[in-house]
């Protein structure tokens, strides 16, 4: 199956570009309450100003949310962003609000004027009033998915440049021809999608206008039908050419059949940023509008549906020239579509033969053009639905109808979807491969209404935009708020200490050495009998560090020095500071959160073994492995067992009730340590120390590690040893404050956004 | 040899702390002209406001410069900073100005009122007038070195804390006792230093006052003598105790013998920041004032002299209690000193026996307390001078006297010192181990009058301070002027390109891959027949990069991809852009310099072989090895020979006259490439592109690499390929602009300082 276009694609070896394109999705949906009625609540305030929110707004009714994705060159990223937006929207709803998962609205108020129009500016409100009057409020409550598509620009450019430049005066003439062909064929063949995606078997009682009689059986898609759907009956829009399309649209508007092009409810629209631009610059993309919400998909459409549509649109371009005039073809397509839309999903389709034929054709098309495997997988799912009508969504929905209503089904589905989306609040759906703190920052950014672009996913590089204000964020809080030189500054522990000490702060005494002999001579002199730490200058994760609680022998010291030198030829010898370690998170010279970090431990209950206590503690859903959760599991490896042994324990022992058993010495949360928010506990006098340290180092966003013997006792400047500043971080972990093991959760990612966008 | 103090030091194992202390130097010197007369020119304007300059100012006369070092805990850093300051001072002098290297002034005007007082504020000027009147302008023209010294604070603290706290009420009482003992013993034994360091054998004609008759032979040190030196004859200052010192000073001031303590010209002063503070808080440090300039040392005193003084002061503390009253001891010391100062350096000293005895004693002291090797080396040099008077500076100077004058010697020495200091303008003396660009920035900072602190030498971390404004600089231009996030941004080539492209700039097309199969599929489609580069995402130095000038075979492409993956699992496949590469250095949104980079090459003269041409080109003193010079030598290694071979050459060939032979493909200056400043050549329309790139990336200080086919042709926005932005740098090399191979030198380090300190 091919035509001249696809022969050329084959010849030019361009088929791989068919896997790409430009994709964007808009998804509408109704908010309901716990009884399945329209929500009486306003659109959530926490989502900010819906007029400017780039992703989440309202459509016709106050209860009708609309999610709009960005454009991506593949559907996978579209689906990822939609998942995230869906999570953000649902997490922003009050407890008792849900999202109705079906295209046909839930049971509406008997008096349609009780359907609340969206709260909006005057001009938008006026348009809504106009629509309410013209179509009735009920019809406007129908929801669905719009799928925006354009072809890959390299594909178009190479086809035009290497073959079609003789046939078309300019590139846009060529692409207009392709898009027109696609739009025409789509109208002829959309019945395939109505069969596969149809998911509006009934209308709830009272939806239909007086005089309309509902079919006496469920259907595949009321919404996709001419009779009950959401269409313009008077305006006749001409798809013969772009100019015909524009002219017919203008005529319909002048005749008062449409108030503007946005009132054209056809199954596909030719799009540019305006009608005028369409006439002069040609088609930018096609907007396909025919799709029912899939109530089994959180985003209203599965990845396989998105892929299948992409494949199907491409296939429509590859069809040979169709017989008949355009009018005849569209009329025929419309008739078949109407038949499929209104047939009973509890039976095979009357169009089974042609559906099977088309699917077989599509299969060959996939093989001929070597589409990526995901397209074959999508085809396979759809093909099974063609072969077995009981696999269609419309059939399944028909089974779910109780008392001529889908209220029970819809409500249950809405509740379970919300529950699923809220189950892991430390994750952002669609981006779960990224660092958790970046996921949380993106969650907050989506919620606040910032534009979010992931510039480099593996590198945690995100661009946030509000109007014309762009900000880059790396790893959650490396931003424009801090200075370039702070990075090497804080990485250099010696320089950090010099600056802190120059400003009167207490830091561990010590010096830097490259030569073991000098270090030996010095440590004996400078530290006397005091405890020591020997560590490589530029190690972060605890590697190569030796702590001597009593003065080491020269041999032991040398060994420690050599160990450190395995990591960095420059070695620091510092006094060891005893006491609990606290992480102060400072932003904009104010402490945002204080966390106490306790090494991995269990507290015995006198009944369970250490092994069992660890397993029990690891049961906390916030604990997990490989940084996929905010807290990490306590392990029982060699290191932990050795430490237990030093305390006289084995993992099978049952320690005395109430005793706290430590499994590690270092307090890193990433090694299974406990995190306890003590922001409201710590004496406020210590805040000034952390804030001063951040200021001295010119850090806006800083993690300051301080050892304090007693967090409750007010700091006394005459005893600087009450707060010894260990080190600073320019990219402090936020997750530990967002989800501590104990104590209050501090949403510090929001503070980053506030600082980056003070104008919001 | 020991006393109770040193027995305690031995017992507490504190001897290593004797190698430290706190040290600072002040050095005066006269500016002269090319005839050896006092310079008629004012202090150089380029050194800024001398009232605020922390290092370089003027003393009594306009011609009398004064260099003041910071305080360091070792003399090595003092000497390093003094070398740097000396270079900065001398490089700031006009061509015809020099620094007279001797303590006794050059020939002075017959009419002493012709000696110009330093241009200063009214109150300072008044003080100078007073001194001129009281001592005569001539005497004030004598120059020398002041050596400020205090003991290591850990040494004092540990001695006091672990032993002396029973004997002294507080630490400062203990340290006062030590400093007093040192100051007393110094006055008793300074004759040793007068012998060793004496370097003022004569006064030039007309220097001595009417009535003074010069000795009829050269002497060791006129300046150190009571008779001809620079002393107060009436004020009697008491060194018995701190309070006696303060009281006697106050009495002398009240009696009009001194206008203030700063007029006290004794050989040592007890110092705190004020006389009042001295009385209440004790002695901070001792100021030793007795030292002649060493005319053979660029800094007026060699490292060995600095070390010897440190050793000698320590030794004075270790002396057993001296016999006799303090008065007797000082009188005796004064007498011996006078004798040595005024004896003929052409003969052995009358005090040879005692000098030998003291040196032997000092040797034992070094051994007893295990001083660092440099102290033994210093001792050795001084000991030889004691053993052989012909090795003393005073003897050598006596030999240099011509016609009762040292004018010829002094002028020659001044000129050769200046020449030596200016020979390598790309280096800063004392800091030649640091990166050249940091050396230049520090040069400019010293010259401008910023306080310069090297916080981490190996790490190129410098703190610059003007009044209370501190700025950190790493690697010459990583500063507070730039944003933290710019560092990972610019390190990420993909994100950099996304941002540049988003703002309409032309960048090499391409994509990032981790999977070779996808990359293979893509490159064949996306690049057609165009040239390609395959490179690891995060490599800087050219490693792992393969360029294909014609479309590669799949096998070759895969091999290149695997090579790149050896450096980074993420690989970029980009179009190859042909053309010359230019580095635009942008600061504060303005292009400061543009450099054309040409791969290592020679131009044949038709006579020399390639080998000889390379050797000749490498003769340029700016070329060298290991980044110790601004340009690097062209090598003739395997790589270069291979490239020659590909062009059909051997190193022994004599190519046709005028032909340019390239020895490498990449244009890195560090691989022997040529650098040509084209700032004034390149069409200014390209500036906007570099400036926009810097702005898009939010870089204040940026190196933007642009490929332009023709630098003379104005940029046409309709042909964006006229300027393809390759990449950006947040820490751009400045040296290549400071010292290009050809074209104008651009002092861009000064611009960094201007931007950091706009208030200056």
HADDOCK unambig.tbl for C-alpha pairs under 7 A between the chains (distance, minus, plus):
assign (segid A and resid 13 and name CA) (segid B and resid 525 and name CA) 6.54 0.50 0.50
assign (segid A and resid 14 and name CA) (segid B and resid 525 and name CA) 5.74 0.50 0.50
assign (segid A and resid 455 and name CA) (segid B and resid 495 and name CA) 5.93 0.50 0.50
assign (segid A and resid 456 and name CA) (segid B and resid 495 and name CA) 6.57 0.50 0.50
assign (segid A and resid 472 and name CA) (segid B and resid 485 and name CA) 6.99 0.50 0.50
assign (segid A and resid 473 and name CA) (segid B and resid 485 and name CA) 6.87 0.50 0.50
assign (segid A and resid 474 and name CA) (segid B and resid 485 and name CA) 6.72 0.50 0.50
assign (segid A and resid 478 and name CA) (segid B and resid 484 and name CA) 6.40 0.50 0.50
assign (segid A and resid 478 and name CA) (segid B and resid 485 and name CA) 5.32 0.50 0.50
assign (segid A and resid 479 and name CA) (segid B and resid 484 and name CA) 6.04 0.50 0.50
assign (segid A and resid 479 and name CA) (segid B and resid 485 and name CA) 4.72 0.50 0.50
assign (segid A and resid 480 and name CA) (segid B and resid 483 and name CA) 4.93 0.50 0.50
assign (segid A and resid 480 and name CA) (segid B and resid 484 and name CA) 6.06 0.50 0.50
assign (segid A and resid 480 and name CA) (segid B and resid 485 and name CA) 5.75 0.50 0.50
assign (segid A and resid 481 and name CA) (segid B and resid 483 and name CA) 6.99 0.50 0.50
assign (segid A and resid 482 and name CA) (segid B and resid 483 and name CA) 5.63 0.50 0.50
assign (segid A and resid 482 and name CA) (segid B and resid 484 and name CA) 5.08 0.50 0.50
assign (segid A and resid 483 and name CA) (segid B and resid 480 and name CA) 4.92 0.50 0.50
assign (segid A and resid 483 and name CA) (segid B and resid 481 and name CA) 7.00 0.50 0.50
assign (segid A and resid 483 and name CA) (segid B and resid 482 and name CA) 5.64 0.50 0.50
assign (segid A and resid 483 and name CA) (segid B and resid 483 and name CA) 4.37 0.50 0.50
assign (segid A and resid 483 and name CA) (segid B and resid 484 and name CA) 4.57 0.50 0.50
assign (segid A and resid 484 and name CA) (segid B and resid 478 and name CA) 6.38 0.50 0.50
assign (segid A and resid 484 and name CA) (segid B and resid 479 and name CA) 6.03 0.50 0.50
assign (segid A and resid 484 and name CA) (segid B and resid 480 and name CA) 6.05 0.50 0.50
assign (segid A and resid 484 and name CA) (segid B and resid 482 and name CA) 5.09 0.50 0.50
assign (segid A and resid 484 and name CA) (segid B and resid 483 and name CA) 4.54 0.50 0.50
assign (segid A and resid 484 and name CA) (segid B and resid 484 and name CA) 3.75 0.50 0.50
assign (segid A and resid 484 and name CA) (segid B and resid 486 and name CA) 6.95 0.50 0.50
assign (segid A and resid 484 and name CA) (segid B and resid 487 and name CA) 6.62 0.50 0.50
assign (segid A and resid 485 and name CA) (segid B and resid 472 and name CA) 6.96 0.50 0.50
assign (segid A and resid 485 and name CA) (segid B and resid 473 and name CA) 6.85 0.50 0.50
assign (segid A and resid 485 and name CA) (segid B and resid 474 and name CA) 6.70 0.50 0.50
assign (segid A and resid 485 and name CA) (segid B and resid 478 and name CA) 5.31 0.50 0.50
assign (segid A and resid 485 and name CA) (segid B and resid 479 and name CA) 4.71 0.50 0.50
assign (segid A and resid 485 and name CA) (segid B and resid 480 and name CA) 5.75 0.50 0.50
assign (segid A and resid 486 and name CA) (segid B and resid 484 and name CA) 6.95 0.50 0.50
assign (segid A and resid 487 and name CA) (segid B and resid 484 and name CA) 6.61 0.50 0.50
assign (segid A and resid 495 and name CA) (segid B and resid 455 and name CA) 5.93 0.50 0.50
assign (segid A and resid 495 and name CA) (segid B and resid 456 and name CA) 6.57 0.50 0.50
assign (segid A and resid 521 and name CA) (segid B and resid 16 and name CA) 6.84 0.50 0.50
assign (segid A and resid 525 and name CA) (segid B and resid 13 and name CA) 6.47 0.50 0.50
assign (segid A and resid 525 and name CA) (segid B and resid 14 and name CA) 5.63 0.50 0.50
